[in-house]
C-alpha cells in the first residue's frame, strides 16, 4: 500500500460522510426568489402587479406604434410627388413616319372629294388599319427601317386605291 492510496481512502470516507442533500437556508431562497421575474399569470405582490401592467401596456402599445408608423409612411407617399415617367423623344424613324403621314394626309386632301362606292370601302379601311398597325409597331421598335418601308408602301397603295375609286366614280383627278 502506498501513501497515495491512504489519502485516497481518507477522501473517499470523508465524501461518504457528507449528507446526500444539502438544503440552503430560507434567506438564500428568498434572495433567489426576489431575482426571478414575476409570474405573468397571477401576481402575488403589488410590485409584481405593477410590473405585469407595464409589460401589458408595452405589449398593447406595439400594434399602435406599428399602425401609426404605417399611417405616417402612407401619408408621406401621398404627399411626396411621384416622378412622371419620361417619354423619350421620337426617333429619326418616328419623325420620318410622322412626316410621311402628313404628306399622305395632304395628298388625300388634294384629291377631289367624292363618295367612294361601297365596293372600295373595305379595301380602303383595311389599308388604313394596316397603316395604324405599322405606326404602332414603329413606336415599339423605333429603329426598324423595314417598318418604315412597309408604311411607305401602305400609304402609296392607299393613295393609288383612292385615286382608282375617284376615277371609277367618274370624277376627274
Secondary structure, DSSP 8 states (H G I E B T S, - for coil): --HHHHHHHHHHHHHHHS-S-----HHHHHHHHHHS---SSS--SHHHHHHHHHHHHHHHHHHHHHHHHHHHHHHHHHHS-----------HHHHHHHHHHHHHHHHHHHS------HHHHHHHHHHHHHHHHHHHHHHHSTT-HHHHHHHHHHHHHHHHHHHHHHHHTT---
